[in-house]
Amino acid sequence: MSDFGNPLKKFELVFLGEQSVGKTSLITRFMYDSFDNTYQATIGIDFLSKTMYLEDRTVRLQMWDTA
């Protein structure tokens, strides 16, 4: 939740690029602090959201993982 004086800031990040370059791996590492060596192609688009608290702000990142 955000404080009354500091509204929630929302940002959308869209990961674009050729297949098999590591878009999903970057997102997985950021979201879950893990890495999986096995390759599994993204079908269509995946969407993940993470709320972070930076100094005196609440930030919500919406990440779009494209195929």
Secondary structure, 3 states (H helix, E strand, C coil): CCCCCCCCEEEEEEECCCCCCCHHHHHHHHHHCCCCCCCCCCCCEEEEEEEEEECCEEEEEEEEEEC
